[in-house]
Each structure stands twice: as structure tokens, then as C-alpha cells.
Amino acid sequence: MVARLARPHRVVVVALESVVPLDLSAPCQVFGYGGSVADSRCYSVVVCGAVERPRGRSRRLYVATANGFAIVVRRGLEAVRHADTVVVPGIANLDTPPPPAVCDALRAAYARGARVASICTGAFVLAAAGLLDGRRATTHWADAQRLAKRYPRVRVMPDVLYVDDGQILTSAGVAAGIDLCLHMVRRDFGAEAANTVARRLVVAPHRSGGQAQYADRPVASDSSGGLEHTRSWILQRLADPLTVNAMAAHAHVSRRSFARHFAAETGTSPLRWLLDQRVLYARRLLETTRVPIERVATRCGFGSSVTLRVHFRRATGVSPTAYRRTFRGDER
């Protein structure tokens, strides 16, 4: 259930020279589809260029991408002044510092409370603006060492998909940018809203930020020996006391082989993935039903409300009761 808003949440995507097209598209697609989640106008999305538009002018701005073509944007950096969320996609040219006006705009947005996020090498821009000093952050694994060396005050986490450090968020490249944007939708409007967007994009509805960036191979279909069929079987049995041995038995492989192939396909361990799915299911139940907390815990496989609270707070930062109150206005 998505509450009706007085106005949409304003997302401004800053397209710099040599912008990576897929990184640019990710927030536009996710928040664009999220613009009308559950019949409520949730987001508006604007792409702006890294210049100030002269007053009274309506000329178009052209931004060169990393892939040999240019894009047209109709807004300059003045758009950032009114953003609730600012997203900086990745750029290919890491040798040239971002324009001072860009750093100034990002610092001003952060100072007035806007959320600031980067995708892939967009983290270099946030770091240049000083917004990552003393913070945890990530970028594409191939550029993580370079980020850490150039900006030693940044606590670079090279192996994760994305980092949510509160007002500042960073992600690895391309697909992880979609994960980060879906995470922001989930944070803003709940798991059901994020799932709706994910279904429209035909992507996985949730990959936790701590999941590894690099999987040895993409998720394969069951016919080619992958474990998707077993993951589907697990999702249908979240209330059961599942073990890795039981999962491996379903997949007809040894426990050791199962754990190795599961990590290769998903970038995380079977039990970590199971816990993430249980928390995600709990979030959906808390958002969309009035099922008592104890029953939510049972249906999600946590056994008791105490165990649910521990894992739920660790994953979301709030208790199940507070989460339900946020999304439903309920006291229970």
C-alpha cells in the first residue's frame, strides 16, 4: 500500500561527459516505472547536464556518452536545487576531475538534506565533492583500488553490490545500479512497490547490498544445471526449518557442491540468501496485511517474534512494528 503524496519525490539524474549509457538508464527506468506505483504518483525524473542554463534560454544541452553517441538534456544544474534525490551515473573518463560547479551542486544538495547516490564510477564524482570522506562506499570492482588510492579517506568496499550509508548511497556497475535504485524505492515506498517495479523491468526484485559483485556465472536455467528450480522450491517453503543439507538434497548434489554452485550463481551463500528472502517476505506481509507479528514470524520461518525482530532490525534498522506503522499507519 503506497500512501498518496502531496507531490512526487523528485529524482534528478546528473549526466556528465562520458556518461555510461546503461548507468544513466537504470535510474530513469526504475524511477520512471516507479512514477505511478499502486496508482499513486511516487516519482518524477529529470535528467540534467553539467552546466548552468543561461536565464531565459531554452536551448538543448548535448552530453557525450562513453559509447560514441550524445544524448540531449533539457535542464542544467539548476535542476539539482529542487531534487529530493540526486543520482550520478558512472563515467568513463576518470582522469579529468568533475567540473567545480557539479561538486558545488552536490554539496549544496546534501547540505539541504537531499539524498545523493552514485552508480558505478559515479562514486569518483561524489568523492571529488568530499561527500564520501569517512564513509563506506563502493564502485565497480575493477575501479575500486583506484578509488581507494585517489581518495584515501573513503572506506572503499570493493566486493559488495551497493552501500546504503543513510543520506549517501553508492553502487557497483550497471546491474547493481538497478539493485540500488530498487533498494531506494523499497526504502521510500516499501517492498511491494519495489516488487511492482522489478516485475515491469523483468529483474530480480531484491539482491541485498552485501551480496558479492562478482558471480562466477549468471543464474542458469534448471535445464542447464543451474539451481533456479531449487531457489523457487525454497521460496515456496520459507516457513519451514530449511537447512543447506535439505536444499542440496533437492538439487541432487552434495552439500559442498551445492554451496559452491549457489555462491557462483548468486554471489552469496545459501543461508544468507534464505535470510534475505525471509526478511523480504516479512516486509511484504507487514506492508500489505494485518497479520499479527508473531504469525508473520512463523510464516516467514523465523519461529518467534523475538528472532524476527533481531533479523528485521539488522536488515532495515527498525523494528517490525515501527516498519508496519510507517507503511500502514497501524499500531500493531
C-alpha positions as CSV (number, residue, x, y, z in Angstrom):
1,M,0.0,0.0,0.0
2,V,1.5,3.3,-1.1
3,A,0.3,6.5,0.5
4,R,-0.8,9.3,-1.8
5,L,1.8,12.1,-1.8
6,A,1.3,15.8,-1.9
7,R,3.8,15.8,-4.7
8,P,6.1,13.2,-6.4
9,H,9.5,12.6,-5.0
10,R,11.8,14.5,-7.3
11,V,14.8,12.5,-8.7
12,V,17.4,14.3,-10.7
13,V,20.0,12.3,-12.7
14,V,23.2,14.2,-13.5
15,A,24.6,13.2,-16.8
16,L,28.3,14.1,-17.0
17,E,30.6,14.0,-20.1
18,S,31.5,10.3,-20.9
19,V,28.4,9.1,-19.0
20,V,27.9,5.3,-19.2
21,P,24.5,4.9,-21.0
22,L,23.4,1.8,-19.1
23,D,24.2,3.5,-15.8
24,L,22.2,6.5,-16.9
25,S,19.3,4.4,-18.0
26,A,19.0,2.5,-14.7
27,P,17.6,5.3,-12.5
28,C,15.5,6.7,-15.4
29,Q,13.9,3.3,-15.9
30,V,13.4,2.3,-12.2
31,F,12.1,5.7,-11.0
32,G,10.3,6.2,-14.3
33,Y,8.3,3.0,-13.8
34,G,8.0,3.9,-10.1
35,G,6.3,7.1,-11.1
36,S,2.9,5.5,-10.8
37,V,3.3,2.6,-8.4
38,A,-0.1,1.4,-7.0
39,D,-1.9,4.3,-8.7
40,S,0.0,6.8,-6.7
41,R,2.3,9.3,-8.3
42,C,5.6,8.5,-6.5
43,Y,8.5,9.9,-8.5
44,S,9.3,12.4,-11.1
45,V,12.5,12.1,-13.0
46,V,14.7,14.7,-14.7
47,V,18.0,14.3,-16.5
48,C,20.2,17.3,-16.3
49,G,23.5,18.3,-17.8
50,A,26.6,19.6,-16.0
51,V,26.2,23.2,-16.9
52,E,24.1,26.1,-15.7
53,R,21.5,27.1,-18.2
54,P,21.6,30.8,-19.1
55,R,18.5,32.6,-17.7
56,G,15.7,32.8,-20.3
57,R,17.3,30.3,-22.7
58,S,15.6,27.1,-23.8
59,R,18.4,25.6,-25.9
60,R,19.1,21.9,-25.7
61,L,22.2,20.6,-24.0
62,Y,24.2,17.8,-25.6
63,V,26.2,15.3,-23.4
64,A,28.7,12.9,-25.0
65,T,28.4,9.3,-23.7
66,A,31.1,6.7,-23.2
67,N,29.8,4.8,-26.2
68,G,30.2,7.2,-29.1
69,F,26.9,9.0,-29.2
70,A,25.5,12.0,-27.5
71,I,22.2,12.5,-25.6
72,V,20.1,15.6,-25.3
73,V,19.1,17.0,-22.0
74,R,16.8,19.9,-21.4
75,R,17.9,21.0,-17.9
76,G,21.1,22.3,-16.4
77,L,22.5,22.0,-12.9
78,E,19.7,24.3,-11.7
79,A,17.5,21.2,-11.6
80,V,19.6,19.8,-8.7
81,R,18.5,22.6,-6.4
82,H,15.0,21.2,-6.2
83,A,15.9,17.5,-6.1
84,D,14.9,15.1,-3.3
85,T,17.3,12.5,-4.7
86,V,20.3,13.2,-6.9
87,V,21.8,10.3,-8.8
88,V,25.2,10.4,-10.5
89,P,25.7,7.6,-13.1
90,G,29.1,6.2,-14.0
91,I,31.5,7.9,-16.3
92,A,34.3,6.5,-18.4
93,N,36.8,9.4,-18.1
94,L,38.2,9.2,-14.6
95,D,41.3,11.2,-15.4
96,T,39.5,14.6,-15.7
97,P,38.1,16.0,-12.4
98,P,34.4,16.8,-12.4
99,P,33.6,20.5,-13.0
100,P,33.6,22.6,-9.8
101,A,30.0,23.5,-10.4
102,V,29.0,19.9,-10.2
103,C,30.8,19.4,-6.9
104,D,29.2,22.6,-5.6
105,A,25.7,21.4,-6.6
106,L,26.1,18.0,-5.0
107,R,27.5,19.5,-1.7
108,A,24.6,22.0,-1.7
109,A,22.0,19.3,-2.3
110,Y,23.5,17.2,0.5
111,A,23.6,20.2,2.9
112,R,19.9,20.8,2.5
113,G,19.1,17.2,3.1
114,A,18.7,15.7,-0.3
115,R,19.6,12.0,-0.8
116,V,22.7,11.6,-3.0
117,A,23.5,8.4,-4.9
118,S,26.1,7.2,-7.4
119,I,26.2,4.3,-9.8
120,C,29.5,2.6,-10.7
121,T,32.2,5.2,-11.2
122,G,29.9,8.0,-10.3
123,A,31.4,7.4,-6.9
124,F,34.5,9.2,-8.1
125,V,32.4,12.3,-8.6
126,L,30.9,12.1,-5.1
127,A,34.4,11.5,-3.7
128,A,35.7,14.6,-5.5
129,A,32.9,16.6,-3.9
130,G,34.1,15.3,-0.5
131,L,30.8,13.6,0.2
132,L,32.4,10.2,0.7
133,D,35.0,11.3,3.2
134,G,34.9,8.9,6.2
135,R,32.1,6.9,4.7
136,R,31.7,3.4,3.4
137,A,31.3,3.3,-0.4
138,T,31.6,1.1,-3.4
139,T,32.1,1.3,-7.1
140,H,32.8,-1.2,-10.0
141,W,35.3,-3.8,-8.7
142,A,37.7,-3.0,-11.5
143,D,38.0,0.6,-10.3
144,A,37.8,0.1,-6.5
145,Q,41.5,0.1,-5.9
146,R,41.8,3.3,-8.0
147,L,39.1,5.0,-5.9
148,A,40.8,4.0,-2.7
149,K,44.2,5.2,-3.8
150,R,42.9,8.6,-5.1
151,Y,40.6,9.2,-2.1
152,P,42.2,7.6,0.9
153,R,39.6,9.0,3.3
154,V,36.9,6.9,1.6
155,R,36.3,3.4,3.1
156,V,36.0,1.5,-0.1
157,M,34.2,-1.8,-0.1
158,P,35.2,-3.5,-3.4
159,D,33.1,-6.6,-3.2
160,V,29.5,-5.5,-2.5
161,L,26.7,-4.6,-4.8
162,Y,25.8,-1.4,-3.1
163,V,26.2,0.5,0.1
164,D,23.5,2.4,1.9
165,D,25.2,4.8,4.3
166,G,22.0,6.8,5.0
167,Q,21.9,10.0,3.0
168,I,24.7,8.8,0.7
169,L,24.4,5.6,-1.4
170,T,26.8,4.1,-3.8
171,S,26.7,1.0,-6.1
172,A,28.8,-1.2,-8.3
173,G,28.2,-1.1,-12.1
174,V,25.3,-1.5,-14.4
175,A,23.0,-4.2,-12.9
176,A,24.0,-3.2,-9.4
177,G,22.7,0.2,-10.2
178,I,19.3,-1.3,-10.8
179,D,19.6,-3.1,-7.5
180,L,20.4,0.2,-5.7
181,C,17.5,2.1,-7.3
182,L,15.1,-0.7,-6.4
183,H,16.5,-0.5,-2.9
184,M,15.7,3.2,-2.8
185,V,12.2,2.5,-4.0
186,R,11.9,-0.1,-1.3
187,R,13.2,2.3,1.3
188,D,10.8,5.0,0.2
189,F,7.6,3.1,-0.5
190,G,8.1,-0.5,0.7
191,A,8.8,-3.9,-0.7
192,E,5.6,-4.3,-2.6
193,A,6.3,-1.1,-4.6
194,A,9.8,-2.2,-5.4
195,N,8.5,-5.6,-6.5
196,T,6.0,-4.0,-8.8
197,V,8.8,-2.0,-10.5
198,A,11.0,-5.1,-10.7
199,R,8.3,-7.1,-12.4
200,R,7.9,-4.4,-15.0
201,L,11.7,-4.4,-15.6
202,V,11.8,-8.2,-15.5
203,V,14.6,-8.2,-13.0
204,A,15.1,-9.9,-9.6
205,P,13.1,-7.9,-7.0
206,H,15.8,-7.9,-4.3
207,R,19.5,-8.5,-4.1
208,S,21.0,-7.4,-0.8
209,G,23.7,-4.8,-0.8
210,G,26.2,-7.1,0.9
211,Q,26.0,-9.6,-1.9
212,A,29.2,-10.1,-3.8
213,Q,29.6,-8.0,-7.0
214,Y,31.1,-10.9,-9.0
215,A,29.4,-14.2,-9.6
216,D,31.3,-16.9,-11.5
217,R,28.5,-17.2,-13.9
218,P,25.0,-15.8,-14.4
219,V,22.0,-17.6,-12.9
220,A,21.3,-20.5,-15.2
221,S,18.1,-22.2,-16.1
222,D,17.4,-25.6,-14.4
223,S,17.7,-27.4,-17.7
224,S,21.4,-26.3,-18.0
225,G,22.2,-27.5,-14.5
226,G,21.5,-24.3,-12.6
227,L,19.8,-24.0,-9.2
228,E,16.9,-21.7,-10.1
229,H,14.5,-24.6,-9.6
230,T,15.8,-25.2,-6.1
231,R,15.6,-21.5,-5.3
232,S,11.9,-21.5,-6.4
233,W,11.4,-24.5,-4.2
234,I,12.9,-22.7,-1.2
235,L,10.7,-19.6,-1.8
236,Q,7.6,-21.8,-1.5
237,R,8.8,-23.2,1.9
238,L,10.1,-20.1,3.7
239,A,8.1,-21.2,6.8
240,D,9.9,-24.5,7.0
241,P,13.1,-25.1,9.0
242,L,15.3,-25.3,5.9
243,T,18.9,-26.5,6.0
244,V,21.7,-26.5,3.5
245,N,21.5,-30.3,3.5
246,A,17.8,-30.2,2.6
247,M,18.5,-27.7,-0.2
248,A,21.3,-29.8,-1.5
249,A,19.2,-32.9,-1.4
250,H,16.5,-31.2,-3.5
251,A,19.2,-30.2,-6.1
252,H,20.5,-33.8,-6.0
253,V,24.1,-32.7,-5.3
254,S,26.4,-32.8,-2.2
255,R,26.2,-30.0,0.4
256,R,29.7,-28.8,-0.6
257,S,28.9,-28.8,-4.3
258,F,25.6,-27.1,-3.7
259,A,27.1,-24.3,-1.6
260,R,29.8,-23.7,-4.2
261,H,27.4,-23.6,-7.2
262,F,24.9,-21.5,-5.2
263,A,27.5,-18.8,-4.5
264,A,28.7,-18.9,-8.1
265,E,25.2,-18.2,-9.4
266,T,24.1,-15.7,-6.8
267,G,27.2,-14.2,-5.3
268,T,26.1,-15.2,-1.7
269,S,25.7,-18.2,0.5
270,P,22.5,-20.3,0.6
271,L,21.7,-19.3,4.3
272,R,22.4,-15.6,3.6
273,W,20.1,-15.7,0.6
274,L,17.4,-17.6,2.6
275,L,17.6,-15.0,5.4
276,D,17.3,-12.1,2.9
277,Q,14.2,-13.7,1.3
278,R,12.6,-14.3,4.7
279,V,13.1,-10.6,5.7
280,L,11.8,-9.5,2.3
281,Y,8.6,-11.6,2.8
282,A,8.2,-10.2,6.3
283,R,8.4,-6.7,4.8
284,R,5.6,-7.5,2.3
285,L,3.4,-9.0,5.0
286,L,3.9,-6.1,7.3
287,E,3.1,-3.6,4.5
288,T,0.1,-5.4,3.0
289,T,-1.6,-7.3,5.8
290,R,-2.7,-7.0,9.4
291,V,-1.3,-10.4,10.4
292,P,0.0,-10.3,14.0
293,I,3.8,-10.0,14.3
294,E,4.0,-13.5,15.9
295,R,2.3,-15.0,12.9
296,V,4.4,-13.0,10.5
297,A,7.5,-14.5,12.2
298,T,6.1,-18.0,11.8
299,R,5.0,-17.6,8.2
300,C,8.5,-16.3,7.3
301,G,10.4,-19.1,9.0
302,F,11.8,-17.1,12.0
303,G,9.9,-19.1,14.5
304,S,9.3,-16.4,17.0
305,S,8.7,-12.6,17.1
306,V,12.0,-12.2,19.1
307,T,14.0,-13.8,16.3
308,L,12.1,-11.8,13.7
309,R,12.9,-8.6,15.5
310,V,16.6,-9.3,15.7
311,H,17.0,-10.1,12.0
312,F,14.5,-7.5,10.8
313,R,16.1,-4.6,12.7
314,R,19.5,-5.7,11.5
315,A,18.3,-5.6,7.9
316,T,16.2,-2.5,8.0
317,G,17.3,-0.5,11.0
318,V,13.8,-0.5,12.5
319,S,11.5,-3.0,14.4
320,P,8.7,-4.8,12.6
321,T,6.1,-2.8,14.5
322,A,7.7,0.5,13.5
323,Y,8.0,-0.6,9.9
324,R,4.3,-1.6,9.8
325,R,3.4,1.8,11.3
326,T,5.4,3.6,8.6
327,F,3.7,1.9,5.7
328,R,0.2,1.2,7.1
329,G,-0.3,3.6,9.9
330,D,-1.2,0.6,12.2
331,E,-0.2,0.4,15.8
332,R,0.1,-3.4,15.8
